[in-house]
Every structure is written in structure tokens, then in C-alpha cells.
Amino acid sequence: MNVFLRVLADQVRLLSFRAFKPSLAEHWHIYLGWGLFTTWLVGIGRYWDHPSADWWQYAGLGSLGYVFALAAIVWAISAPLKPQNLSYRNILIFITLTSLPALLYAIPVERFMALSSAQLANVWFLLIVAAWRVVLFAVFLRRVGKLSEVAVVVATLLPLALIVTALTILNLEQAVFNIMGGLRDPTSNDRAYAILGAMTFFSVVATPVLLIMYAFLVIRIHSRKASG
């Protein structure tokens, strides 16, 4: 089979939660190239109709930078749990290959729907894409990383909780509360921001719990290794 066709087939298998064995040893650069290409397209689609985005956002560069940073965070958190087959490169490839569902964000629903309907559509897009990618990551950690069920839950949720909590500390929640409080004119993203506010609350509450669980898992893993 043509290598590129195999990459496309593996892309479909990944997004549909089917098991597959990518030929990363020989063709990792093709998988990464395709993943970065789709990430770039998604980045352009996210902002193509935005009235006040910066040039680098219109160019899709924000999404490209994001996946490299996210892969580094995920790798740093996952590595102490001693997963199998989870190098920084493999995590980066996986994250880029999960970008395609975010093309839903490129649909300009506010142009052909009433405001309330566009708000509802954006909320559904947010929930669908977020849930899809989180479950994909959990399956990835279980199938490829061979982590235990508890470790999968912690390694999946902790990076997300830390990122949202960090953004909260940087005062992102102020914009959320302004929108929820009606301090500016509504847009088709308002309900999505309201969901972000709920995610922020639960992330802040869950972060210390997940950190305690994470520390316990790391200590147990390293204690077993030392005694073995």
C-alpha cells in the first residue's frame, strides 16, 4: 500500500477508535507531516472569519505552536508513570492526528443561523470535539502506553486541569465572567464561554485531587522498581 494512503487509513482508524499499528519506525516523518498539515488547516479554519484576529492566527501558526507545547506538557506528566512507547515524538504525532475533528469550528454558523441557534451549535461543537479528543487520548494511553485504568484517568485529566487552572490564574476567567454577566454584547461564542467557565471551576477543584493521585502513582511505580 502507498505510504500516504496508509497514513490516511490510520488517521481514519484512530478517529474511529480502531486499533492499528502505524509504521513509525520508518515513516514517522510522514505521519507527523500529515498531522501538522491538518493542524495548520484547523488553525486557519478556526480564525478565517474572525473579525479581529492577529495575522499569525489567520495563518494557523497558533495551532501549530499549541500542539508542540501541549505534547511537551503531556510527555512531562506521562513520563514518570513509565508508559510504554510514549516518546515526545509519538505523543506529538498522536496529538496532531487528533486535530481534524476541530474543523467543526470552521463552520460559520452565525452567518446562516439566528444568534441563539448559532450559540447552541457552537456549544455542541465544543462538547463534541473536546469529548472526542479526550476519549481518544485515554484510549491512546491505555492501548499504546499500557497504563493502568487509574493512571489513564490521571494522565488524561491532569494536563487539562493544569492548563485550565493556569489560564484561570492568568485571569482568563475575568473574560468569562464578563460574558456570563452580560457586560458586553453577545456573540455566537457566549455559551461556549459559559461552558468554559464551568470547566474552569471543576478544573480548579479537581487539580489538587489529581496531583495527589499522580504523586501516589509515581511514588508507587518507583518504589516497585526500586524493590524489584
DRENPA-3360 file (N, C-alpha, C; in nm, 2 decimals, always signed):
BEGIN
1 = MNVFLRVL = +0.08/-0.12/+0.00/+0.00/+0.00/+0.00/+0.09/+0.12/+0.00 ~ +0.05/+0.22/-0.08/+0.12/+0.35/-0.08/+0.13/+0.40/+0.07 ~ +0.25/+0.46/+0.10/+0.27/+0.50/+0.24/+0.17/+0.61/+0.28 ~ +0.14/+0.71/+0.19/+0.05/+0.81/+0.23/-0.09/+0.76/+0.24 ~ -0.13/+0.67/+0.16/-0.26/+0.61/+0.18/-0.28/+0.53/+0.31 ~ -0.17/+0.47/+0.35/-0.17/+0.40/+0.48/-0.18/+0.50/+0.59 ~ -0.11/+0.62/+0.58/-0.13/+0.72/+0.68/-0.27/+0.77/+0.69 ~ -0.34/+0.79/+0.57/-0.48/+0.83/+0.57/-0.57/+0.72/+0.64;
9 = ADQVRLLS = -0.54/+0.60/+0.60/-0.62/+0.49/+0.66/-0.60/+0.48/+0.81 ~ -0.48/+0.50/+0.86/-0.45/+0.50/+1.00/-0.52/+0.62/+1.07 ~ -0.52/+0.74/+1.00/-0.59/+0.85/+1.05/-0.74/+0.82/+1.08 ~ -0.80/+0.75/+0.98/-0.94/+0.72/+1.00/-0.96/+0.62/+1.11 ~ -0.87/+0.52/+1.12/-0.88/+0.42/+1.23/-0.86/+0.49/+1.37 ~ -0.77/+0.58/+1.38/-0.75/+0.65/+1.50/-0.88/+0.72/+1.54 ~ -0.93/+0.80/+1.45/-1.05/+0.88/+1.49/-1.17/+0.80/+1.51 ~ -1.17/+0.67/+1.46/-1.29/+0.59/+1.49/-1.26/+0.48/+1.60;
17 = FRAFKPSL = -1.15/+0.51/+1.68/-1.12/+0.43/+1.79/-1.08/+0.28/+1.76 ~ -1.04/+0.26/+1.64/-1.00/+0.12/+1.60/-0.85/+0.11/+1.62 ~ -0.81/-0.01/+1.66/-0.67/-0.04/+1.69/-0.59/-0.05/+1.55 ~ -0.47/+0.00/+1.55/-0.38/-0.01/+1.43/-0.24/+0.00/+1.48 ~ -0.15/-0.04/+1.39/+0.00/-0.03/+1.41/+0.06/+0.06/+1.31 ~ +0.08/+0.18/+1.34/+0.15/+0.27/+1.24/+0.30/+0.24/+1.23 ~ +0.35/+0.26/+1.11/+0.49/+0.23/+1.08/+0.57/+0.35/+1.11 ~ +0.58/+0.38/+1.24/+0.65/+0.50/+1.28/+0.80/+0.48/+1.27;
25 = AEHWHIYL = +0.85/+0.36/+1.29/+1.00/+0.34/+1.28/+1.05/+0.39/+1.14 ~ +0.97/+0.37/+1.04/+1.02/+0.40/+0.90/+0.96/+0.53/+0.85 ~ +0.84/+0.56/+0.89/+0.76/+0.67/+0.82/+0.71/+0.77/+0.92 ~ +0.78/+0.79/+1.03/+0.72/+0.88/+1.13/+0.71/+1.02/+1.08 ~ +0.81/+1.06/+0.99/+0.80/+1.19/+0.94/+0.68/+1.22/+0.85 ~ +0.63/+1.11/+0.78/+0.51/+1.13/+0.70/+0.39/+1.15/+0.79 ~ +0.38/+1.06/+0.90/+0.27/+1.08/+0.99/+0.27/+1.22/+1.05 ~ +0.39/+1.26/+1.09/+0.40/+1.40/+1.16/+0.37/+1.51/+1.06;
33 = GWGLFTTW = +0.42/+1.49/+0.93/+0.39/+1.59/+0.83/+0.24/+1.60/+0.81 ~ +0.17/+1.49/+0.79/+0.03/+1.49/+0.77/-0.05/+1.55/+0.89 ~ +0.00/+1.52/+1.01/-0.07/+1.57/+1.13/-0.05/+1.72/+1.14 ~ +0.07/+1.77/+1.11/+0.10/+1.91/+1.12/+0.02/+1.99/+1.01 ~ +0.00/+1.92/+0.90/-0.08/+1.98/+0.79/-0.22/+2.00/+0.83 ~ -0.28/+1.90/+0.89/-0.42/+1.90/+0.93/-0.43/+2.00/+1.05 ~ -0.34/+2.01/+1.14/-0.34/+2.10/+1.25/-0.33/+2.25/+1.19 ~ -0.25/+2.27/+1.09/-0.24/+2.40/+1.03/-0.38/+2.44/+0.96;
41 = LVGIGRYW = -0.44/+2.35/+0.89/-0.57/+2.37/+0.83/-0.67/+2.41/+0.94 ~ -0.67/+2.33/+1.05/-0.77/+2.36/+1.15/-0.74/+2.50/+1.21 ~ -0.62/+2.53/+1.23/-0.58/+2.66/+1.28/-0.63/+2.78/+1.19 ~ -0.62/+2.76/+1.06/-0.67/+2.86/+0.97/-0.82/+2.86/+0.98 ~ -0.89/+2.75/+0.98/-1.03/+2.74/+0.99/-1.09/+2.80/+1.11 ~ -1.01/+2.79/+1.22/-1.06/+2.85/+1.35/-1.08/+3.00/+1.34 ~ -1.00/+3.07/+1.26/-1.00/+3.21/+1.27/-1.03/+3.28/+1.13 ~ -1.06/+3.20/+1.03/-1.08/+3.26/+0.90/-1.18/+3.37/+0.89;
49 = DHPSADWW = -1.29/+3.36/+0.97/-1.39/+3.46/+0.97/-1.39/+3.54/+1.09 ~ -1.28/+3.54/+1.17/-1.27/+3.62/+1.30/-1.25/+3.76/+1.26 ~ -1.32/+3.86/+1.31/-1.31/+4.00/+1.27/-1.18/+4.07/+1.32 ~ -1.12/+4.01/+1.43/-1.01/+4.09/+1.49/-0.89/+4.00/+1.53 ~ -0.87/+3.89/+1.46/-0.76/+3.80/+1.50/-0.63/+3.86/+1.45 ~ -0.52/+3.82/+1.51/-0.38/+3.86/+1.46/-0.35/+3.78/+1.34 ~ -0.25/+3.83/+1.27/-0.21/+3.77/+1.14/-0.16/+3.63/+1.16 ~ -0.09/+3.60/+1.27/-0.04/+3.47/+1.29/-0.15/+3.37/+1.33;
57 = QYAGLGSL = -0.26/+3.42/+1.38/-0.38/+3.33/+1.40/-0.45/+3.30/+1.27 ~ -0.46/+3.40/+1.18/-0.52/+3.38/+1.05/-0.43/+3.28/+0.97 ~ -0.30/+3.28/+0.99/-0.21/+3.19/+0.92/-0.20/+3.05/+0.98 ~ -0.27/+3.03/+1.09/-0.27/+2.90/+1.15/-0.15/+2.86/+1.24 ~ -0.07/+2.96/+1.26/+0.05/+2.94/+1.34/+0.03/+2.91/+1.49 ~ -0.08/+2.97/+1.54/-0.11/+2.95/+1.68/-0.14/+2.80/+1.71 ~ -0.21/+2.73/+1.62/-0.24/+2.59/+1.64/-0.12/+2.51/+1.63 ~ -0.03/+2.54/+1.54/+0.10/+2.47/+1.53/+0.18/+2.48/+1.65;
65 = GYVFALAA = +0.19/+2.60/+1.70/+0.27/+2.62/+1.83/+0.20/+2.55/+1.95 ~ +0.07/+2.55/+1.95/+0.00/+2.48/+2.06/+0.02/+2.33/+2.07 ~ +0.03/+2.26/+1.95/+0.04/+2.12/+1.96/+0.18/+2.08/+2.01 ~ +0.28/+2.16/+1.98/+0.42/+2.13/+2.03/+0.43/+2.15/+2.18 ~ +0.36/+2.26/+2.23/+0.36/+2.29/+2.37/+0.28/+2.19/+2.45 ~ +0.16/+2.15/+2.39/+0.08/+2.05/+2.46/+0.15/+1.92/+2.46 ~ +0.21/+1.88/+2.36/+0.29/+1.75/+2.36/+0.40/+1.75/+2.46 ~ +0.46/+1.86/+2.48/+0.57/+1.87/+2.59/+0.51/+1.85/+2.73;
73 = IVWAISAP = +0.39/+1.92/+2.75/+0.33/+1.91/+2.88/+0.28/+1.76/+2.91 ~ +0.22/+1.70/+2.80/+0.17/+1.57/+2.82/+0.28/+1.47/+2.84 ~ +0.39/+1.49/+2.77/+0.51/+1.40/+2.78/+0.57/+1.41/+2.92 ~ +0.58/+1.54/+2.97/+0.64/+1.56/+3.10/+0.56/+1.50/+3.21 ~ +0.42/+1.50/+3.20/+0.34/+1.44/+3.30/+0.33/+1.29/+3.29 ~ +0.33/+1.24/+3.17/+0.32/+1.09/+3.15/+0.45/+1.02/+3.18 ~ +0.56/+1.08/+3.15/+0.69/+1.00/+3.16/+0.71/+0.94/+3.30 ~ +0.69/+1.01/+3.41/+0.71/+0.95/+3.54/+0.62/+0.83/+3.57;
81 = LKPQNLSY = +0.51/+0.82/+3.49/+0.42/+0.70/+3.51/+0.47/+0.58/+3.44 ~ +0.59/+0.59/+3.37/+0.66/+0.48/+3.30/+0.57/+0.41/+3.19 ~ +0.51/+0.49/+3.10/+0.43/+0.43/+3.00/+0.52/+0.36/+2.89 ~ +0.47/+0.27/+2.81/+0.54/+0.21/+2.70/+0.52/+0.30/+2.57 ~ +0.62/+0.30/+2.49/+0.61/+0.36/+2.36/+0.57/+0.50/+2.35 ~ +0.58/+0.58/+2.46/+0.53/+0.72/+2.46/+0.65/+0.81/+2.47 ~ +0.72/+0.83/+2.36/+0.82/+0.93/+2.35/+0.75/+1.06/+2.31 ~ +0.83/+1.17/+2.33/+0.77/+1.30/+2.29/+0.73/+1.30/+2.14;
89 = RNILIFIT = +0.81/+1.24/+2.06/+0.77/+1.24/+1.92/+0.64/+1.17/+1.89 ~ +0.62/+1.05/+1.96/+0.50/+0.97/+1.94/+0.38/+1.05/+1.99 ~ +0.39/+1.12/+2.11/+0.28/+1.19/+2.16/+0.25/+1.31/+2.07 ~ +0.35/+1.38/+2.02/+0.33/+1.49/+1.92/+0.25/+1.44/+1.80 ~ +0.29/+1.33/+1.74/+0.22/+1.27/+1.63/+0.08/+1.24/+1.66 ~ +0.05/+1.18/+1.77/-0.08/+1.15/+1.81/-0.17/+1.27/+1.83 ~ -0.12/+1.37/+1.89/-0.19/+1.50/+1.91/-0.23/+1.56/+1.78 ~ -0.13/+1.57/+1.69/-0.16/+1.63/+1.56/-0.27/+1.55/+1.48;
97 = LTSLPALL = -0.26/+1.42/+1.50/-0.36/+1.33/+1.43/-0.50/+1.34/+1.48 ~ -0.51/+1.41/+1.60/-0.65/+1.43/+1.66/-0.70/+1.57/+1.63 ~ -0.64/+1.64/+1.54/-0.68/+1.78/+1.51/-0.80/+1.79/+1.42 ~ -0.82/+1.69/+1.33/-0.93/+1.70/+1.23/-1.07/+1.73/+1.29 ~ -1.11/+1.67/+1.40/-1.24/+1.70/+1.45/-1.27/+1.85/+1.47 ~ -1.16/+1.92/+1.50/-1.18/+2.07/+1.53/-1.21/+2.15/+1.40 ~ -1.22/+2.08/+1.29/-1.27/+2.15/+1.17/-1.41/+2.20/+1.18 ~ -1.48/+2.14/+1.28/-1.62/+2.18/+1.31/-1.62/+2.33/+1.35;
105 = YAIPVERF = -1.51/+2.38/+1.41/-1.51/+2.52/+1.45/-1.50/+2.61/+1.33 ~ -1.47/+2.56/+1.21/-1.45/+2.64/+1.09/-1.59/+2.67/+1.03 ~ -1.69/+2.61/+1.07/-1.83/+2.63/+1.02/-1.88/+2.76/+1.07 ~ -1.90/+2.86/+0.98/-1.95/+2.99/+1.03/-2.10/+2.99/+1.05 ~ -2.14/+2.92/+1.16/-2.28/+2.90/+1.19/-2.36/+3.04/+1.21 ~ -2.29/+3.14/+1.25/-2.36/+3.27/+1.28/-2.40/+3.34/+1.15 ~ -2.35/+3.29/+1.04/-2.38/+3.35/+0.91/-2.51/+3.30/+0.85 ~ -2.56/+3.18/+0.89/-2.68/+3.13/+0.84/-2.78/+3.08/+0.95;
113 = MALSSAQL = -2.75/+3.11/+1.07/-2.84/+3.08/+1.18/-2.87/+3.20/+1.26 ~ -2.98/+3.20/+1.33/-3.01/+3.30/+1.43/-2.91/+3.29/+1.54 ~ -2.89/+3.40/+1.62/-2.79/+3.41/+1.72/-2.80/+3.29/+1.82 ~ -2.93/+3.27/+1.87/-2.95/+3.17/+1.97/-2.91/+3.03/+1.91 ~ -2.95/+3.00/+1.79/-2.91/+2.87/+1.72/-2.76/+2.86/+1.70 ~ -2.70/+2.97/+1.67/-2.55/+2.97/+1.65/-2.48/+2.94/+1.78 ~ -2.53/+3.00/+1.89/-2.47/+2.97/+2.02/-2.48/+2.83/+2.05 ~ -2.60/+2.77/+2.03/-2.62/+2.63/+2.06/-2.53/+2.54/+1.98;
121 = ANVWFLLI = -2.52/+2.57/+1.85/-2.43/+2.49/+1.76/-2.29/+2.50/+1.81 ~ -2.24/+2.62/+1.85/-2.10/+2.63/+1.89/-2.08/+2.55/+2.02 ~ -2.18/+2.55/+2.11/-2.17/+2.47/+2.23/-2.16/+2.32/+2.20 ~ -2.24/+2.28/+2.11/-2.23/+2.13/+2.07/-2.10/+2.10/+2.00 ~ -2.05/+2.19/+1.92/-1.92/+2.17/+1.86/-1.81/+2.16/+1.96 ~ -1.81/+2.25/+2.06/-1.71/+2.25/+2.17/-1.72/+2.12/+2.24 ~ -1.84/+2.07/+2.28/-1.85/+1.95/+2.36/-1.81/+1.83/+2.28 ~ -1.85/+1.82/+2.15/-1.82/+1.70/+2.07/-1.67/+1.69/+2.05;
129 = VAAWRVVL = -1.61/+1.80/+2.01/-1.46/+1.80/+1.98/-1.38/+1.77/+2.11 ~ -1.42/+1.83/+2.22/-1.35/+1.81/+2.34/-1.36/+1.67/+2.39 ~ -1.48/+1.62/+2.39/-1.50/+1.48/+2.44/-1.43/+1.38/+2.35 ~ -1.44/+1.40/+2.22/-1.38/+1.31/+2.12/-1.23/+1.30/+2.14 ~ -1.17/+1.42/+2.16/-1.02/+1.42/+2.17/-0.98/+1.36/+2.30 ~ -1.05/+1.39/+2.41/-1.01/+1.34/+2.54/-1.03/+1.19/+2.55 ~ -1.13/+1.13/+2.49/-1.15/+0.99/+2.49/-1.04/+0.92/+2.40 ~ -1.01/+0.99/+2.29/-0.90/+0.93/+2.21/-0.77/+0.93/+2.28;
137 = FAVFLRRV = -0.74/+1.03/+2.36/-0.62/+1.03/+2.44/-0.62/+0.92/+2.54 ~ -0.73/+0.90/+2.61/-0.74/+0.80/+2.71/-0.72/+0.66/+2.65 ~ -0.78/+0.64/+2.53/-0.76/+0.51/+2.46/-0.61/+0.50/+2.42 ~ -0.55/+0.60/+2.37/-0.41/+0.60/+2.34/-0.32/+0.56/+2.45 ~ -0.35/+0.62/+2.57/-0.27/+0.59/+2.69/-0.28/+0.44/+2.73 ~ -0.40/+0.39/+2.71/-0.43/+0.25/+2.75/-0.37/+0.15/+2.65 ~ -0.40/+0.18/+2.52/-0.35/+0.08/+2.42/-0.21/+0.09/+2.40 ~ -0.16/+0.21/+2.38/-0.02/+0.23/+2.34/+0.07/+0.24/+2.46;
145 = GKLSEVAV = +0.03/+0.32/+2.56/+0.11/+0.34/+2.68/+0.11/+0.22/+2.78 ~ +0.00/+0.14/+2.77/-0.02/+0.03/+2.86/-0.03/+0.07/+3.01 ~ -0.09/+0.18/+3.03/-0.11/+0.23/+3.17/-0.23/+0.16/+3.23 ~ -0.23/+0.16/+3.36/-0.35/+0.11/+3.43/-0.46/+0.20/+3.42 ~ -0.58/+0.16/+3.45/-0.70/+0.24/+3.44/-0.69/+0.37/+3.52 ~ -0.64/+0.36/+3.64/-0.63/+0.47/+3.73/-0.53/+0.57/+3.67 ~ -0.42/+0.52/+3.62/-0.31/+0.60/+3.56/-0.36/+0.67/+3.44 ~ -0.45/+0.60/+3.36/-0.50/+0.66/+3.24/-0.59/+0.78/+3.28;
153 = VVATLLPL = -0.68/+0.76/+3.38/-0.76/+0.87/+3.42/-0.68/+0.99/+3.46 ~ -0.58/+0.97/+3.54/-0.50/+1.08/+3.60/-0.42/+1.15/+3.49 ~ -0.35/+1.06/+3.40/-0.27/+1.12/+3.29/-0.35/+1.19/+3.19 ~ -0.48/+1.15/+3.18/-0.57/+1.22/+3.08/-0.62/+1.35/+3.13 ~ -0.66/+1.35/+3.26/-0.73/+1.47/+3.31/-0.63/+1.57/+3.37 ~ -0.52/+1.53/+3.42/-0.43/+1.62/+3.49/-0.37/+1.73/+3.40 ~ -0.33/+1.70/+3.27/-0.28/+1.80/+3.19/-0.39/+1.91/+3.16 ~ -0.51/+1.86/+3.13/-0.62/+1.95/+3.10/-0.65/+2.04/+3.22;
161 = ALIVTALT = -0.66/+1.98/+3.34/-0.69/+2.06/+3.46/-0.58/+2.16/+3.49 ~ -0.45/+2.12/+3.47/-0.34/+2.22/+3.49/-0.35/+2.33/+3.40 ~ -0.37/+2.30/+3.27/-0.38/+2.41/+3.17/-0.49/+2.51/+3.20 ~ -0.61/+2.45/+3.23/-0.72/+2.54/+3.25/-0.70/+2.62/+3.38 ~ -0.64/+2.56/+3.49/-0.61/+2.63/+3.61/-0.51/+2.74/+3.59 ~ -0.41/+2.71/+3.51/-0.31/+2.81/+3.48/-0.37/+2.93/+3.41 ~ -0.46/+2.90/+3.31/-0.52/+3.01/+3.24/-0.61/+3.09/+3.34 ~ -0.67/+3.02/+3.43/-0.75/+3.09/+3.53/-0.66/+3.18/+3.62;
169 = ILNLEQAV = -0.55/+3.14/+3.66/-0.46/+3.22/+3.73/-0.41/+3.34/+3.65 ~ -0.40/+3.33/+3.52/-0.37/+3.44/+3.43/-0.49/+3.53/+3.40 ~ -0.60/+3.51/+3.48/-0.72/+3.60/+3.47/-0.80/+3.57/+3.35 ~ -0.80/+3.46/+3.29/-0.89/+3.42/+3.18/-1.03/+3.42/+3.22 ~ -1.05/+3.38/+3.35/-1.19/+3.37/+3.40/-1.26/+3.51/+3.40 ~ -1.18/+3.62/+3.41/-1.25/+3.75/+3.41/-1.33/+3.77/+3.28 ~ -1.27/+3.73/+3.17/-1.35/+3.75/+3.04/-1.47/+3.66/+3.04 ~ -1.46/+3.54/+3.10/-1.57/+3.45/+3.11/-1.68/+3.51/+3.19;
177 = FNIMGGLR = -1.65/+3.56/+3.31/-1.75/+3.62/+3.39/-1.81/+3.74/+3.33 ~ -1.73/+3.82/+3.26/-1.79/+3.94/+3.19/-1.90/+3.90/+3.09 ~ -1.87/+3.79/+3.02/-1.97/+3.74/+2.92/-2.09/+3.69/+2.99 ~ -2.07/+3.60/+3.09/-2.18/+3.54/+3.16/-2.26/+3.65/+3.23 ~ -2.20/+3.76/+3.27/-2.27/+3.86/+3.34/-2.33/+3.97/+3.25 ~ -2.32/+3.95/+3.12/-2.38/+4.04/+3.03/-2.31/+4.17/+3.02 ~ -2.18/+4.18/+3.04/-2.11/+4.31/+3.04/-2.07/+4.35/+2.90 ~ -2.10/+4.27/+2.80/-2.07/+4.32/+2.66/-2.18/+4.26/+2.57;
185 = DPTSNDRA = -2.18/+4.30/+2.45/-2.28/+4.25/+2.35/-2.26/+4.10/+2.33 ~ -2.36/+4.02/+2.32/-2.35/+3.88/+2.30/-2.30/+3.84/+2.16 ~ -2.23/+3.73/+2.15/-2.18/+3.68/+2.02/-2.22/+3.53/+2.02 ~ -2.19/+3.47/+1.90/-2.22/+3.32/+1.89/-2.14/+3.24/+1.98 ~ -2.03/+3.29/+2.04/-1.94/+3.21/+2.13/-1.98/+3.22/+2.28 ~ -2.08/+3.30/+2.31/-2.11/+3.32/+2.45/-2.14/+3.19/+2.53 ~ -2.22/+3.11/+2.48/-2.25/+2.98/+2.55/-2.13/+2.89/+2.56 ~ -2.04/+2.90/+2.46/-1.92/+2.82/+2.47/-1.83/+2.87/+2.58;
193 = YAILGAMT = -1.83/+3.01/+2.60/-1.75/+3.07/+2.71/-1.82/+3.03/+2.85 ~ -1.95/+3.02/+2.85/-2.01/+2.98/+2.97/-1.97/+2.84/+3.01 ~ -1.96/+2.75/+2.91/-1.91/+2.61/+2.94/-1.77/+2.62/+2.99 ~ -1.69/+2.71/+2.93/-1.55/+2.72/+2.97/-1.55/+2.76/+3.12 ~ -1.64/+2.85/+3.16/-1.65/+2.89/+3.30/-1.67/+2.77/+3.39 ~ -1.76/+2.68/+3.35/-1.79/+2.56/+3.43/-1.67/+2.47/+3.43 ~ -1.60/+2.45/+3.31/-1.48/+2.37/+3.31/-1.37/+2.43/+3.40 ~ -1.36/+2.56/+3.40/-1.26/+2.63/+3.49/-1.29/+2.59/+3.63;
201 = FFSVVATP = -1.41/+2.60/+3.68/-1.45/+2.57/+3.82/-1.41/+2.43/+3.85 ~ -1.45/+2.34/+3.77/-1.42/+2.20/+3.80/-1.27/+2.16/+3.79 ~ -1.20/+2.23/+3.70/-1.06/+2.21/+3.69/-0.98/+2.26/+3.81 ~ -1.02/+2.37/+3.86/-0.96/+2.43/+3.98/-0.98/+2.34/+4.10 ~ -1.10/+2.28/+4.11/-1.14/+2.19/+4.22/-1.06/+2.06/+4.21 ~ -1.06/+2.01/+4.08/-1.00/+1.88/+4.06/-0.85/+1.87/+4.06 ~ -0.78/+1.98/+4.03/-0.64/+1.98/+4.02/-0.57/+1.93/+4.14 ~ -0.59/+1.98/+4.26/-0.52/+1.92/+4.38/-0.55/+1.77/+4.40;
209 = VLLIMYAF = -0.67/+1.73/+4.38/-0.70/+1.59/+4.39/-0.62/+1.50/+4.29 ~ -0.62/+1.55/+4.17/-0.54/+1.48/+4.06/-0.39/+1.48/+4.09 ~ -0.34/+1.59/+4.15/-0.20/+1.60/+4.18/-0.16/+1.50/+4.29 ~ -0.25/+1.48/+4.39/-0.23/+1.39/+4.50/-0.23/+1.24/+4.44 ~ -0.33/+1.21/+4.35/-0.33/+1.08/+4.29/-0.21/+1.06/+4.20 ~ -0.17/+1.16/+4.13/-0.05/+1.15/+4.05/+0.08/+1.12/+4.13 ~ +0.09/+1.19/+4.24/+0.21/+1.17/+4.32/+0.21/+1.03/+4.38 ~ +0.09/+0.98/+4.42/+0.08/+0.85/+4.48/+0.12/+0.74/+4.37;
217 = LVIRIHSR = +0.07/+0.76/+4.25/+0.11/+0.67/+4.14/+0.26/+0.67/+4.11 ~ +0.31/+0.79/+4.10/+0.46/+0.80/+4.07/+0.54/+0.73/+4.18 ~ +0.51/+0.76/+4.31/+0.58/+0.70/+4.42/+0.57/+0.55/+4.42 ~ +0.45/+0.50/+4.40/+0.43/+0.35/+4.39/+0.50/+0.29/+4.28 ~ +0.50/+0.35/+4.16/+0.57/+0.29/+4.05/+0.72/+0.29/+4.07 ~ +0.78/+0.39/+4.13/+0.92/+0.40/+4.15/+0.96/+0.31/+4.27 ~ +0.87/+0.30/+4.37/+0.90/+0.21/+4.48/+0.91/+0.06/+4.43 ~ +0.81/+0.02/+4.35/+0.81/-0.11/+4.29/+0.94/-0.14/+4.21;
225 = KASG = +0.98/-0.04/+4.14/+1.10/-0.05/+4.05/+1.22/-0.07/+4.14 ~ +1.23/+0.01/+4.25/+1.34/+0.00/+4.34/+1.35/-0.13/+4.41 ~ +1.23/-0.18/+4.45/+1.23/-0.31/+4.53/+1.25/-0.43/+4.44 ~ +1.22/-0.41/+4.31/+1.22/-0.52/+4.21/+1.36/-0.54/+4.16;
% end
